[in-house]
Structures are given as structure tokens and as C-alpha cells.
Amino acid sequence: MKNIFIFLLLSVFADDINRIAAINRIKKEAEQAYQNENYKEAVSKYSILVDSLGQKDDKVLLNLSNAYFKVNDTLNAKYLYNQLTDTEDPAIKSLAYQQLGIMANNQNKYQESLYFFKNSLKANPDNEDSRYNYELLKKLLENQQNQNQQNQQDQNQENNKDQDQQEQEQQDQQQQNEQNKEEQENQQDQQESEEQQNQDKKQDPSRQEEQEKDQQQENESQPEPQKLEDMKISEEMAKKILEAMRNNEIQYLQQQRRKPTKSQDSGKPDW
């Protein structure tokens, strides 16, 4: 019975020795693969240490996270880095935050990246890489903010300029419209006047003929000064005669004296 117990003890001891030897060997192979930039093999070796051999200490997890990061497996890398932010080791905690900051920066999440670098420095103020990244990113964000403000000011000025120009164009257009309207009204008035004249010209021919006849009679009946003298009719009398003719009050005038129906006495005047 005693011999069996010793055998079992030796077997367990031998298994532990073999297990430790295997762990050390795989660790060495994983580190060598990582140094040789064979990151896929490094992921495989570190995964064996974590999943099969139960090696979940912070250093192994950090190395596996870095290997995932190198093969662009950001999902697993981020998951393990987030786990390591709860570690009690300040150096590893700082490195985990630093890597999260780099990953956020690569995704253009600058504010998030700045937050991670800041926490990295809180965990380990001696982390110069995180300090450099933090200061550089902070400066870039400040410059970007200043540039955005300047761009906004320039855009506002440009918008104001465009607005002023648009208002001026509207005023010019309004003046042009008013001028066009005035010209159209003038043209319309002129057209109406011309149409009225044409309409007057196209009036009833009989009426036009009558007006022309009346005008002709008026012209013919208008005595000339010399004829009035010959007829011994004063100008005033001629006007009265013409007025009477216009009013159709007389039909004709006898220009000579009427001959007496009786013989006159030679001793009396002939009138």
C-alpha cells in the first residue's frame, strides 16, 4: 500500500514537472514567434497557454492581446485590453489603456483616444509613450478646433456676403421690374392711342364723307377779304351770314339789289 502511494505521488510530481516544462517551452516559442513577427503563431501559442494550460496571468494576457492586435483581430484585442484595465499591476494597466488609445485613434475616435491616454498616464505617470501620444493628440485637437472655428467664421462671412449680394440683386431686379412695367404701360398707352386713331380713320364712310363735305363747304363759303371788299359787305356782316348758313336759317343770299316793282320818282333817291 505504501509503495502504491509513493508511486502515485511520484506520478503527480512528474506530471507537474512535465506541465511546467511544457508551459515554459510554449512560452518561449510564443515569445520567439512574436519577436520574429510571426504573429499568427504567437496567437496560437499564447492561446494554448491561456485556454489549455490555464495560464491567465496578466503578462500572458497582455502578450496575447498584443498578438491579436498585430493580426488586426481588434475584437479580441480590445476585449483582453479592457480586462487588463482592472489589473492591480500599474504598468500593465497603463499599457492596456495605451493600446486602447491607439486603437481608438486608428478609428478616428480622437476624444475617446485622448481619454484612454489620459488614464494610461494616471495608472503610470512614467509611461512616456502615452505622455507623448496624449500631448500630441491634445495639440492636434486644439488646432482642429481652432481651424473649425476659423472655418465657421469664414463661412459666416461668406454667407453674409452672399446674403448682401442676394439682397442687392433683388433690389436691382425689383427696380428693373418696375422700369419694365412702366415701359409696358407707356407702350400700352401708345398702342391704345394708335388704335383709337386707326378706329377714327375707319369710322362710317358716310359720316366721314359728310364731315369732308361740310369742311369743304365751310372752306368754300369762307370769303376772302378781297371778295368781301368787292361785294361791299363788311367782314362782320359776312360772319353773320356764314353763321346763318351753318344754322340753316337761310338758303341763299341775293348779292345785288332788287329792282323796284314801280317806277320811282326822279326826284326821290333810289332806295
DADAZI-V780142 format. One record per residue. RES is the residue in one letter. SS is DSSP state (H for helix, E for strand, L for the rest). OMEGA is omega in whole degrees, 0 to 359 (* if undefined). Layout:
RES | SS | OMEGA
RES | SS | OMEGA
This chain:
M | L | 179
K | H | 180
N | H | 179
I | H | 179
F | H | 180
I | H | 179
F | H | 179
L | H | 180
L | H | 179
L | H | 180
S | H | 179
V | H | 179
F | H | 179
A | H | 178
D | H | 179
D | H | 179
I | H | 180
N | H | 181
R | H | 179
I | H | 179
A | H | 180
A | H | 180
I | H | 181
N | H | 180
R | H | 182
I | H | 176
K | H | 181
K | H | 179
E | H | 180
A | H | 179
E | H | 180
Q | H | 179
A | H | 180
Y | H | 179
Q | H | 179
N | L | 180
E | L | 173
N | L | 192
Y | H | 177
K | H | 177
E | H | 178
A | H | 176
V | H | 181
S | H | 182
K | H | 180
Y | H | 177
S | H | 177
I | H | 180
L | H | 183
V | H | 189
D | H | 186
S | H | 184
L | L | 173
G | L | 179
Q | L | 183
K | L | 176
D | L | 189
D | H | 182
K | H | 179
V | H | 179
L | H | 178
L | H | 179
N | H | 178
L | H | 177
S | H | 180
N | H | 179
A | H | 176
Y | H | 180
F | H | 182
K | H | 179
V | L | 177
N | L | 173
D | L | 187
T | H | 182
L | H | 179
N | H | 180
A | H | 180
K | H | 180
Y | H | 181
L | H | 178
Y | H | 178
N | H | 176
Q | H | 184
L | H | 176
T | L | 178
D | L | 182
T | L | 178
E | L | 180
D | L | 184
P | H | 181
A | H | 180
I | H | 178
K | H | 179
S | H | 179
L | H | 179
A | H | 177
Y | H | 180
Q | H | 180
Q | H | 176
L | H | 177
G | H | 179
I | H | 180
M | H | 178
A | H | 178
N | H | 178
N | H | 179
Q | L | 180
N | L | 175
K | L | 192
Y | H | 179
Q | H | 177
E | H | 179
S | H | 179
L | H | 178
Y | H | 181
F | H | 179
F | H | 179
K | H | 178
N | H | 176
S | H | 179
L | H | 176
K | H | 180
A | H | 182
N | L | 180
P | L | 181
D | L | 179
N | L | 184
E | H | 178
D | H | 178
S | H | 179
R | H | 180
Y | H | 180
N | H | 181
Y | H | 182
E | H | 180
L | H | 182
L | H | 178
K | H | 179
K | H | 180
L | H | 179
L | H | 177
E | H | 178
N | H | 179
Q | H | 178
Q | H | 178
N | H | 179
Q | H | 178
N | H | 178
Q | H | 179
Q | H | 178
N | H | 179
Q | H | 177
Q | H | 178
D | H | 180
Q | H | 178
N | H | 178
Q | H | 180
E | H | 178
N | H | 178
N | H | 179
K | H | 179
D | H | 180
Q | H | 178
D | H | 179
Q | H | 179
Q | H | 178
E | H | 178
Q | H | 179
E | H | 178
Q | H | 177
Q | H | 179
D | H | 180
Q | H | 178
Q | H | 177
Q | H | 179
Q | H | 179
N | H | 179
E | H | 179
Q | H | 179
N | H | 179
K | H | 179
E | H | 179
E | H | 179
Q | H | 178
E | H | 178
N | H | 178
Q | H | 179
Q | H | 177
D | H | 180
Q | H | 180
Q | H | 178
E | H | 178
S | H | 179
E | H | 179
E | H | 179
Q | H | 178
Q | H | 178
N | H | 179
Q | H | 177
D | H | 180
K | H | 183
K | L | 181
Q | L | 184
D | L | 183
P | H | 180
S | H | 179
R | H | 179
Q | H | 180
E | H | 179
E | H | 179
Q | H | 179
E | H | 179
K | H | 178
D | H | 180
Q | H | 180
Q | H | 178
Q | H | 180
E | H | 179
N | H | 181
E | H | 183
S | H | 181
Q | L | 183
P | L | 176
E | L | 182
P | H | 182
Q | H | 179
K | H | 179
L | H | 179
E | H | 181
D | H | 181
M | L | 179
K | L | 179
I | L | 180
S | L | 180
E | H | 180
E | H | 179
M | H | 180
A | H | 178
K | H | 179
K | H | 179
I | H | 180
L | H | 179
E | H | 179
A | H | 178
M | H | 179
R | H | 182
N | L | 179
N | L | 179
E | L | 177
I | L | 182
Q | L | 179
Y | L | 177
L | L | 175
Q | L | 185
Q | L | 180
Q | L | 177
R | L | 177
R | L | 176
K | L | 179
P | L | 179
T | L | 178
K | L | 176
S | L | 183
Q | L | 176
D | L | 181
S | L | 182
G | L | 182
K | L | 179
P | L | 183
D | L | 176
W | L | *
